[in-house]
Amino acid sequence: MEKKVLSAMQKAGKPVRAGDIAKMLGADSKEVSKVFNDLKKKGKIKSPKRCFYEPA
């Protein structure tokens, strides 16, 4: 799921919210939020502003 989320973030080309990625992937936003938290801890994504994320 992490690879799918990162790929969708790169395709978006701008900072996105978990709900945006969930819609793109047809997934649950809570599941995407959990993946965002994991990716943030690993340093693979960053948050340029509150609730928005982009690849690091």
KAZI-V266245 format. One record per pair of residues at least 12 apart in sequence whose C-alpha atoms are under 7 Angstrom apart, sorted by the first residue. I is the first residue (numbers start at 1). J is the second residue. Records with the same first field share a line. If there is no record, write none. Layout:
# KAZI-V266245
I = J  J
This chain:
# KAZI-V266245
2 = 35
5 = 21
6 = 55
8 = 21
9 = 54  55
14 = 54
15 = 52  53  54
16 = 52  53  54
17 = 51  52  53
18 = 32  33
43 = 56
44 = 56
